[in-house]
């Protein structure tokens, strides 16, 4: 898996690791979510660059009634907006969630659900092929999940 440095036009290897208490991003470092609390409520995974182990993004996932839900996704402060440093961070994290959804043994195998911020609904539809259901609730079906895994997890 690789993220793309937009300034240097280079790719960098990344890894996804299960978070521990001493690794999680902190609000005092510019992160929006309370990842300590998220770690208590579900599984948290971190996307880190291999060369320096710096956290580039984080997700929290839970399994509820046989369905995988991406509760939180957050990119590092330097990976947001028009001046972001790295591209493909969100794609890798979402594709990873899709991969985890295929591990479920339920009628929802391969489905990823999440609630989007209102301002990002169209972004999730266009960039990741997510389908909007009610309000801000969205999902990625197994077929689209496979496409995302093929694109981002190589």
N, C-alpha and C positions, 0 to 999 in steps of 0.2 A: 504494500500500500504506500502511496506517495501523495504528499501535498505539494503544491506548486507555489514557489516564492515569486510573487508578481513583480517585484522590483528587479531581482537578479535573474529572473527567468530560468530558474533551476528547480528541479524536483528533489524532494528530501524524503527519505524513508521514515515511516511512522509505525507505531505499534499501539495496540489497544490493550490496556491493562485494567484489571479490576482494582478499584480504588481502595485504599486503606486510609485510616484516620489521618495519618501524617503526610499523605500525598495530595489531599484534596485542595482545590483552589479556594482562596479566601477573599471575602468581600473587601478587606483592606488593600488587596492588590488589584482592585478594579472589577472584580467579578460581581455579577448582580445577585445570584442566588446563594442561599445558605446551604452549601454543600455538606456541611457537618450534619445538618438536619436531614437532608436528602439521603445521606448514607444510612441513617437510622431507619428510614422508611422504605428503602428499596435497594436494588443493586445499582451501584454507580460505576461507570467505566470512564476511563480517561484516554484521550488520544494524545500521545506524546511523540515528539520528534526523537528518533533513535540517537542522533548525534549528541544531544544535550539533555534528553528526558524532560524537556519543558512541556507543560500541559498546553495543548493548542485548542482543546475543546473537551466537553464533558457531557455525559448523558446519565439520566436515571431512568431505569425501566422497572416495571412491576408486572406481575402476572395476576390478573383478576378474572376469576371465573373462566379460566382457560384461554384468556386473550392477553397478548403482550401489548402493554401500553408504554409508550415513551412519555413519561411524566414531565421530564425536563430535558431540554437540550440547550447548551450554552457554549458559545465560542469564546475563546480568549478575547479580552478587550481589543487587542491589536489585530484581530481577525474579523472585525465587524465594519461594515460600511464601505464607502468608496476608497478609503485609504488602507484597507486591510492588507496585511502582510502576506498571508497564505490563502490560497484557494483550495477547494475540495474538502475542507475540514467537515462541514455539515454533511456533505454527501457521504463521506466515509462513515461518520457516526450513524446516519440514518440507514445506510446499507448494512452496517453491523447489527442494528436493531432488527432489520429484516431477516438477517441470517439467524439471529436468536429466535425469531418467531417461527422458523422452520423446525426448531428443536422441540416445540410444544407438541404434545400428543392430545389434541383436542379438535373440535370441529372448526377452530379458528387457526389451525396450523398455517403458518405463512402470512397471516394478516398482522399488520402493525397498525395500531390506533394511536392517536394523539389529539390534543387540543391545541390549536394554533393561536397565536396572537392575531387579532383582527388584521393588523397591517401585513401579516405574512401569509394569509390564506392563499392569495393569488400566486405568490412566490412558490409555495409548496406544490400547488397545482402544476405550474409551468415547469419548474426545475426538477421536481421529483415525481411527478405523475400522481400525486395524492388526489384522493377523491373526497369532496366535502359532503358531509351528511347533514347534520342539523347544527345550525349556528357555526361555531368554530371547530366543531368536531370533524376530524378527518381520518382517513385510513389509506394504507397502501396495500393493494391486493397482492397475492402471491406472484402473479405474473410480472407485475411491475417491480416487486421486491427482487425477483431474480435478475431483472435488467439492471437494477441499481447495484446489486452485488457484483455482477459481471463488470460494470463500469468502474466502481470505486474500490473494490476489494482485491484487485489483481496485484 
